[in-house]
Amino acid sequence: MAMQRTTTDPSVLDRPLTGGAGSRHPIRVIVVISTIGVFIMAGCTAGTPAEDVAETETSSPIEAEFDPDTVAQFDELVREFQEVNQTPGVLVGVWSPEGTYVSTPGTSDLATDAPLEPDMQFKIASQTKTFTGNLILQLVSEGKVGFDDPISEWIEGVPNGDEITIRQLLTHTSGLADVFTDPKVQVFVPDGCDSIDELLAFQHTFPPLAEPGGDWSYSNYGYNLLGRVVELADGKDFATVLQERIAEPLGLTRTELVVSGDGLTEPFTHGYGSGELGPTQAATPENDSTDVPLTCLWAHGGMVSTIEDMHVWMSSMSTLVSPEVWEEANADPLPFVFGGNYNGPGEWYQGLGFDLTGGFVVAEGSFAAYESSSMYSPELDTTITVATTKMWSAITPPPMMQALAMALYGDEVDFGLTIEQAMEPNLTIGTVPE
């Protein structure tokens, strides 16, 4: 996301982007964002962090149909989302006991005008962090990793490594720099990265922004460190661990970590813009950024998936860890605000490795041509996924999901905002303040 990562220092930005729509930075800027959510409410008011956490079960298939009025509300929100953002294609899914709604207006390829289909793969970017965080929770459940282990016990060379804990890496309170959005790293992204060892060694050279345990400050570097911890604790490469511990048990057949190129397999949707498109600017075939490699993102954002796989994942992730670890991971969530107002004006919290809002588990991601977000409410047994095939968007996927949830449940959900506020365009996305 084009956003300020820390809640306290407005001088720290994650994007060296130009301000005008259609203008370009001399370096092809490709940014990645997002956070993850794993939060379960037990006997609490929607929108308020829960003190008690309940274990959830994997959702069963839903065959009900929404009533026509609800479908009409969804259709209008999707239409507004697409028209305001001028995005080539939109993938939206809502799965709940009240019904299932899947909408994919637009085209998957501006060059051929091929239609967008629900089963098309796309880059989920930092929604990857939900997978990385969950693997850590699994390893903590098994006693192989401790939340309060200093990262220096696992990896040498990390700045302040003796003081930074696994817990702080999960909550973006390690004080480490984001690193990925620095121009010195961005220059490698268009051609991809050959070695994760070299990437991590280079990331170790960036000085921290703050002391460990302080304010929330988003760090992609921190999640790459967690990915390496997963490898060391499990004894296998990260892509294999992800397949064996998550994708295969849950039947996620189109979800994987990319190890070469863009990683997309047929059917997939093309995506447009790598930082040069304004939030309400229409894309052209020349803006196609589908082939930008994911290999420099790795454990912080290097995965591809589909909206159906993300539905299964979001509604099932709690079943893979112990109830005790799940409860600890959701205790005392930290309020935070993304700089640049990327998530809109609603209320957001950070748990141990994930975001939450209004009682929903949340995952978010934005990288070269795709912006997406998914959320699941265990209390309502409802999953919502939104993806757009353009970056940047004036109405981003997180508040769009909130608007869909409010259209469905009304006052049963409380995100700290109204539908109208959620759908208010943010025309500063992707620009750098003077």
WOGIVEN-V192130 format. One line per field, one symbol per residue. ss: DSSP state (@ for helix, = for strand, . for the rest). phi: phi as a letter, one per 30 degrees, with the letter a starting at -180 (. if undefined). A space follows every 50 residues. Layout:
BEGIN
ss->???
phi->???
END
This chain:
BEGIN
ss->...=.=......=...................=..=.............. .................@@@@@@@@@@@@@@@@@@...========..== ===..====....==.....===.@@@@@@@@@@@@@@@@@........= @@@...........=@@@@@............@@@@@@@......@@@@@ @@@.............=..@@@@@@@@@@@@@@@...@@@@@@@@@@@@@ .....==..........=...=............@@@=.........@@@ ..===.@@@@@@@@@@@@@@..@@@@@@@....==...@@@.......== ....===..========..========....=======.=......@@@@ @@@@@@@@@@@@......@@@@............
phi->.daddcdbcddcccbccddddidbdecddbcbbjbbbbbccbibdejced ccbcdccdddeccdcddeddeddeedddededdddhcdbbcbbbbaddlb bbbbdjccaddcidddbdcddadchddeddddddddddddecidbcecdd dddcbdjdeiedcdceedddchcdidddieddedcedddecicdbdeddd ddddddddcaddicddadbdeedddddddedddcibdeddddddcbddec iddccaddcaididbddbcdbbjbkddddbcddbedddbedddcddchdc accbabdddddddddceddcbdeddedddcdhdcdbbddihediddcbbc cdjacaahicdbbbabagjbbaababcddchbcbbbbbcabcbdcdeedd ddddddddchddcbciacedddcddcdceicced
END
